[in-house]
Amino acid sequence: MLLKKNTAQKERLDRVARLYLAYKFFGALYFAYPIFYEFASQSITPVQVGIFFSLIGLAGFIAEIPTGIFADKQSRKSSGLLGVAILCIAPLIVFFGHTFTAYLIAALFYGLGRALLSGALESLVYDHKDIPKAAFRRVNAMEITFGQAGIFVSAACGGLMFLLNPGLPFIAEACAGVITLILIFAMTEQNNSDYVKPTASYRKHFVESVKHLFATAYLRAVVLMGITFSVMLGMCIQLVNEATMIEQGLQADTRGFLISGAGIATLIILNAFLLKLVKGDIERIIYLVGGAIIAYASMSTVIMPLFLFGYLLWSCLNATSSFIRVMVHDHIPSSHRSTIISNFKALAILIGLGASVATGLLIEGAKTPRAAYAVFAAITCLVLLPCAYWLITHLKRVNNLEDVNVDKTHA
C-alpha cells in the first residue's frame, strides 16, 4: 500500500505542469472562429476575410523570431503574459469596431500575441527544475487532449452563443483570455541546473539559435520532416479539406457536423489507445509518416467512405503534430530554446506562404482538390519516408549503444 502511494505521488504532475495543461484548454477557446464567417458576412466580403487571416500569418511571421529572443533573454513567463494580454484585446477590437479596419487591427494583435506565446511556455515547462524529461512527455501527450477539448468546446458553444447574440462569442473569448492570463501568472519560472542564461547580444543570439537548429544530422532530418509535415497539414486546414467536401456535394450544415464529429472521434481515439501506444520517438515517427501516407492516399480517392476514413486519420495527425517539437526539444540547448522553436515555426510559416499559392494553382489547374492530396502523398513518400527511415535507424543505434553502456556499468 505504501509503495503504491509513493508511486502515485511520483507520477503526480508538478503544479506548473497542471497550470500549463489548464492554459492549453482555455487558450484553445476561440469562440469567435466557428461563427466567424457568418458574423463577418454582415460587414466584410470573403476576400477581406482572406486578407484578415493572411495578415495574422504575416504579423506572426514578422514577430516570431524577435519574440523568441525576448523570451530567452528576458523571461518566458513575461512573454506568455504579454502574449495572452494582447490576445485578450483582439476579439474586443472586432466586437467594438465592426469595420474592416477593426478586423485588420485585430489581425495584428492575433499575430503578435501568438508569436509571443509560441515556444515560450513549453520552454518554461521543459526547463523547469521540477519537471524531468519523462514528465514533459506525459505533459505533451496530455496537452494534446486538453487542446483538442478546448477546440471542441469552443466550436460547440460558439454557435450557440452566436444564436443568442452575435457579439457574445467575442466577449467569451476575451474572458477565456483573462482566465488564461491568471493561469500563466500563477506559474513559477524556476529553471533546472542544466539551464544556462544567454548572455550574447540579440543578433548573435539569433545566429547561434539558427546554428543550433541545424547543428546535427539528426536535427536536420527532424526539422525537414517536421516542416514538411506541418506545411502539408496547414494546406489542408486552409483550403483542400473544405474544397473536397464541397466537391462531394456536402452542404454547409453537413460539413459542420462532419468536422464536429471528427473532433469528438479524435478525442476518443487519442485517449482510448493512440496516446498509450505511441510513446517512444520511433513509434511516433512510424505513426506520423505511415499515417500521413494512408490519410492522403485515402483522401485522394473519389470513394466517400475512404475520404472520411482519411479525414479522421488526418484529424488525429493534426492533433498530434506537436510530437515532432518534443524531438527537437530533446536535442537543443536550454539557453536558446524559445528562439530555436520560433525559428522552426517561422521557417514553416515562410514555406507555407509559398505552398499556399502553389496548392491553389495546383487545384485550379487540375480542376479538383484531390490532386493536392495525391501530391502530398507523393511528397510524404519522397521526403518524409527517407527521413523516417534515417531517424529510426539512428535512434535504434543510439538505443543499442545506451544498452551496451548500461551492461558494462552493471558488469
C-alpha positions in Angstrom: 0.0 0.0 0.0 2.8 2.4 0.9 4.6 1.5 -2.3 1.5 2.3 -4.4 1.1 5.6 -2.5 4.7 6.6 -3.2 4.3 5.6 -6.9 1.2 7.8 -7.2 3.0 10.7 -5.6 5.9 10.4 -8.1 3.5 10.2 -11.0 1.6 13.3 -9.9 2.5 16.2 -12.2 4.0 19.3 -10.7 1.8 22.4 -10.2 3.4 24.2 -13.1 2.6 21.3 -15.4 -1.0 21.3 -14.3 -1.3 25.1 -14.8 0.2 24.6 -18.3 -2.4 22.0 -19.2 -5.2 24.3 -18.0 -3.7 27.1 -20.1 -3.8 24.7 -23.2 -7.5 24.2 -22.6 -8.5 27.8 -22.0 -6.0 29.1 -24.6 -7.8 27.0 -27.3 -11.2 28.6 -26.6 -11.5 30.6 -29.8 -15.3 31.1 -29.5 -15.4 33.6 -32.3 -13.9 31.3 -35.0 -16.7 28.8 -35.5 -19.2 31.6 -36.4 -16.6 34.0 -37.9 -17.7 33.8 -41.5 -21.4 34.2 -40.7 -20.6 37.1 -38.4 -18.2 38.7 -40.8 -20.6 38.4 -43.8 -22.7 41.2 -42.3 -20.0 43.7 -42.8 -17.0 42.4 -44.9 -16.5 40.4 -48.1 -15.0 36.9 -48.3 -11.9 38.4 -49.9 -11.4 40.7 -46.9 -11.8 37.6 -44.7 -8.9 36.0 -46.6 -6.9 39.2 -46.1 -7.6 39.1 -42.4 -6.2 35.6 -42.0 -3.2 36.3 -44.2 -2.4 39.3 -42.1 -2.5 37.2 -38.9 0.1 34.9 -40.5 2.3 37.7 -41.8 2.2 39.5 -38.4 3.1 36.3 -36.6 5.9 35.6 -39.0 7.5 39.0 -38.6 7.2 38.9 -34.8 8.1 35.2 -34.3 11.9 35.4 -34.0 12.1 38.7 -32.1 9.6 37.4 -29.5 11.5 34.1 -29.2 14.7 36.0 -28.4 12.8 38.2 -25.9 11.5 35.0 -24.1 15.0 33.5 -23.9 16.9 36.7 -22.8 14.3 38.3 -20.6 11.6 35.9 -19.3 9.5 33.2 -20.8 6.7 33.8 -18.3 6.7 37.5 -19.2 6.5 36.7 -22.9 3.5 34.4 -22.2 1.7 37.0 -20.1 2.2 39.7 -22.7 1.0 37.4 -25.5 -2.2 36.5 -23.7 -2.8 40.1 -22.7 -2.6 41.1 -26.4 -4.8 38.2 -27.4 -7.5 39.3 -24.9 -7.7 42.6 -26.7 -8.0 41.2 -30.2 -11.6 39.9 -30.1 -12.7 43.1 -28.3 -11.4 45.2 -31.2 -13.6 43.2 -33.6 -16.6 43.4 -31.2 -16.4 47.2 -30.8 -15.1 48.0 -34.3 -17.3 46.0 -36.7 -15.4 47.6 -39.7 -12.8 46.1 -41.9 -10.2 48.4 -40.3 -11.0 46.9 -36.9 -10.5 43.4 -38.4 -7.1 44.4 -39.7 -6.0 45.8 -36.4 -7.3 42.7 -34.6 -5.3 40.5 -37.0 -2.1 42.3 -36.0 -2.9 41.6 -32.3 -3.7 37.9 -33.0 -0.4 37.5 -34.9 1.7 39.3 -32.3 0.0 37.6 -29.3 0.5 34.1 -30.8 4.1 34.9 -31.6 4.8 35.9 -28.0 3.3 32.6 -26.8 5.0 30.4 -29.4 7.6 28.3 -27.7 7.7 30.4 -24.6 5.6 28.4 -22.1 6.5 25.0 -23.4 10.2 26.0 -23.0 9.4 27.2 -19.4 7.9 23.8 -18.6 10.6 21.8 -20.4 13.4 23.6 -18.4 11.6 23.7 -15.1 13.5 22.2 -12.2 10.6 20.1 -11.0 9.7 18.6 -14.4 12.0 15.8 -15.7 12.0 14.9 -19.4 9.8 11.8 -18.8 7.2 14.1 -17.1 7.4 16.6 -20.0 6.5 13.8 -22.5 3.5 13.0 -20.3 2.6 16.7 -20.4 3.0 16.8 -24.1 0.6 13.8 -24.5 -1.9 15.4 -22.1 -1.7 18.8 -23.7 -2.9 17.4 -27.0 -6.1 16.2 -25.2 -6.6 19.4 -23.4 -6.1 21.5 -26.5 -8.5 19.4 -28.6 -11.1 19.5 -25.8 -10.8 23.3 -25.8 -11.3 23.5 -29.6 -14.3 21.2 -29.4 -15.9 23.1 -26.6 -15.4 26.5 -28.3 -16.8 25.1 -31.6 -19.9 23.7 -29.9 -20.5 26.7 -27.6 -19.6 29.4 -30.2 -22.5 28.6 -32.5 -25.0 28.6 -29.5 -23.6 32.0 -28.3 -24.0 33.4 -31.8 -27.7 32.5 -31.8 -28.2 34.3 -28.5 -26.2 37.3 -29.5 -23.7 37.7 -32.5 -21.2 39.6 -30.2 -21.3 37.2 -27.3 -18.6 34.8 -28.7 -16.1 37.7 -28.8 -16.8 38.7 -25.2 -16.5 35.0 -24.1 -13.2 34.7 -26.0 -11.8 37.7 -24.2 -13.0 36.3 -20.8 -11.3 33.0 -21.6 -8.1 35.0 -22.2 -8.4 36.6 -18.8 -8.6 33.2 -17.2 -5.5 32.1 -19.2 -3.7 35.2 -18.0 -4.4 34.3 -14.4 -3.1 30.7 -15.0 0.2 31.9 -16.5 0.6 34.4 -13.7 0.4 31.6 -11.2 3.3 29.7 -12.9 6.7 29.8 -11.4 9.8 30.2 -13.7 12.4 28.1 -12.0 15.0 26.6 -14.3 16.8 23.3 -13.7 20.5 23.0 -13.0 21.3 22.5 -16.7 19.9 25.8 -17.8 22.3 28.4 -19.0 21.3 32.1 -19.1 22.0 33.6 -22.5 24.5 36.5 -22.5 25.1 37.2 -26.2 23.6 40.2 -28.0 20.2 39.8 -29.7 21.8 39.4 -33.1 24.4 36.9 -32.0 21.8 35.0 -30.0 19.7 34.7 -33.2 22.6 33.5 -35.3 23.6 30.9 -32.6 20.0 29.7 -32.5 19.9 29.0 -36.2 23.2 27.1 -35.9 21.8 25.0 -33.0 18.7 24.2 -35.0 20.7 22.6 -37.8 23.7 21.5 -35.6 23.5 17.8 -36.2 22.3 15.4 -38.9 19.6 14.2 -36.5 18.2 17.7 -36.1 18.4 18.5 -39.8 16.3 15.3 -40.5 13.8 16.2 -37.8 13.5 19.8 -39.0 13.0 18.7 -42.6 10.4 16.2 -41.6 8.6 18.5 -39.2 8.4 21.5 -41.5 7.2 19.4 -44.5 4.6 17.7 -42.3 3.5 21.0 -40.8 3.1 22.7 -44.1 1.0 19.9 -45.6 -1.3 19.9 -42.6 -1.7 23.6 -42.9 -2.6 23.5 -46.5 -5.4 21.0 -45.7 -6.8 23.2 -43.0 -6.8 26.3 -45.1 -8.2 25.1 -48.4 -8.1 21.4 -49.5 -10.3 19.7 -47.0 -13.1 22.3 -47.3 -12.9 22.3 -51.1 -13.0 18.5 -51.3 -16.1 18.4 -49.1 -17.8 21.0 -51.3 -16.8 18.9 -54.4 -18.5 15.9 -52.7 -21.7 17.9 -52.6 -21.8 18.3 -48.8 -23.8 21.3 -47.6 -22.5 23.8 -45.0 -24.5 22.2 -42.1 -23.3 18.7 -43.1 -19.7 19.9 -43.3 -20.1 21.4 -39.8 -21.5 18.2 -38.4 -18.7 16.2 -40.1 -16.0 18.5 -38.7 -17.5 18.4 -35.2 -18.0 14.6 -35.3 -14.3 14.2 -36.4 -13.3 16.3 -33.4 -15.2 14.1 -31.0 -13.9 10.9 -32.6 -10.4 12.2 -32.5 -10.7 12.9 -28.7 -11.9 9.3 -28.2 -9.2 7.7 -30.3 -6.4 9.8 -28.7 -7.4 8.9 -25.2 -8.6 5.3 -25.8 -5.4 3.9 -27.3 -3.4 6.2 -29.6 -1.5 8.2 -26.9 -0.9 5.0 -25.0 0.6 3.2 -28.0 2.9 5.9 -29.5 5.0 6.9 -26.5 8.6 6.5 -27.9 10.1 8.5 -30.7 10.4 5.5 -33.0 6.7 4.7 -32.6 5.7 8.3 -33.1 7.8 8.6 -36.3 6.2 5.4 -37.7 2.7 6.7 -36.8 3.2 10.2 -38.2 4.7 9.1 -41.6 2.7 5.9 -42.0 -0.5 7.8 -41.1 0.3 10.6 -43.5 0.7 8.2 -46.4 -2.5 6.3 -45.6 -4.5 9.5 -44.9 -3.5 11.4 -48.1 -3.9 8.4 -50.3 -7.4 7.7 -48.9 -8.5 11.3 -49.2 -7.3 11.5 -52.8 -9.9 8.9 -53.9 -13.5 9.6 -55.0 -14.9 7.0 -52.7 -16.6 8.8 -49.8 -16.0 6.2 -47.0 -12.3 6.2 -47.9 -12.3 10.0 -47.8 -14.0 10.0 -44.4 -11.5 7.5 -43.0 -8.6 9.5 -44.3 -10.1 12.7 -42.9 -10.4 11.1 -39.5 -6.8 9.9 -39.6 -5.7 13.3 -40.8 -7.6 14.9 -37.8 -5.6 12.6 -35.4 -2.3 13.6 -37.2 -3.1 17.2 -37.0 -3.9 16.9 -33.2 -0.6 15.2 -32.5 1.7 17.3 -34.7 3.5 18.6 -31.5 5.2 15.1 -31.3 7.9 16.5 -33.6 8.6 19.5 -31.4 9.4 17.2 -28.5 12.0 15.5 -30.6 13.6 18.9 -31.3 13.4 19.9 -27.6 15.5 16.9 -26.6 18.5 18.0 -28.7 18.8 21.8 -28.3 20.4 23.9 -25.5 18.2 25.5 -22.9 19.7 28.9 -23.3 18.3 29.2 -26.9 15.2 27.0 -26.6 12.4 29.6 -27.2 14.3 31.2 -30.1 15.0 27.8 -31.8 11.4 26.8 -31.6 10.4 30.2 -33.0 12.9 29.7 -35.8 11.3 26.3 -36.5 7.8 27.8 -36.7 8.9 30.9 -38.7 10.5 28.6 -41.3 7.3 26.6 -41.6 5.3 29.8 -42.0 7.6 31.1 -44.7 7.5 27.9 -46.7 3.7 27.7 -46.1 3.2 31.1 -47.7 4.6 29.8 -51.0 2.9 26.5 -50.6 -0.5 28.1 -50.3 -0.1 29.8 -53.7 1.3 26.5 -55.2 -1.6 24.5 -53.8 -4.1 26.9 -55.1 -2.6 26.9 -58.6 -2.4 23.1 -58.5 -6.1 22.8 -57.6 -7.1 25.3 -60.2 -5.1 23.6 -62.9 -6.2 20.1 -62.0 -9.9 21.2 -61.6 -10.1 19.1 -58.4 -8.7 19.5 -54.8 -7.9 15.8 -54.8 -4.8 16.5 -56.9 -3.3 18.2 -53.8 -3.8 15.0 -51.7 -2.1 12.9 -54.4 0.9 15.4 -54.4 1.0 15.4 -50.6 1.1 11.6 -50.6 4.0 11.7 -53.1 5.9 14.2 -51.0 5.4 12.0 -48.0 6.9 9.1 -49.8 9.8 11.1 -51.3 10.7 13.3 -48.3 9.1 12.0 -45.1 9.7 8.3 -45.6 13.5 8.6 -46.2 13.7 11.0 -43.2 11.8 8.5 -41.1 14.0 5.6 -42.1 17.2 7.5 -41.3 15.8 8.7 -37.9 14.6 5.3 -36.9 18.0 3.7 -37.8 19.8 6.5 -35.9 17.6 6.1 -32.8 17.9 2.3 -32.8 21.7 2.7 -33.0 21.7 5.2 -30.1 19.5 2.9 -28.0 21.8 -0.1 -28.6 24.8 1.9 -27.5 23.0 3.0 -24.4 22.1 -0.6 -23.6 25.7 -1.7 -24.1 26.9 1.1 -21.8 24.4 0.1 -19.1 25.5 -3.6 -19.4 29.1 -2.5 -19.0 28.3 -0.4 -15.9 26.4 -3.3 -14.3 29.3 -5.7 -15.1 
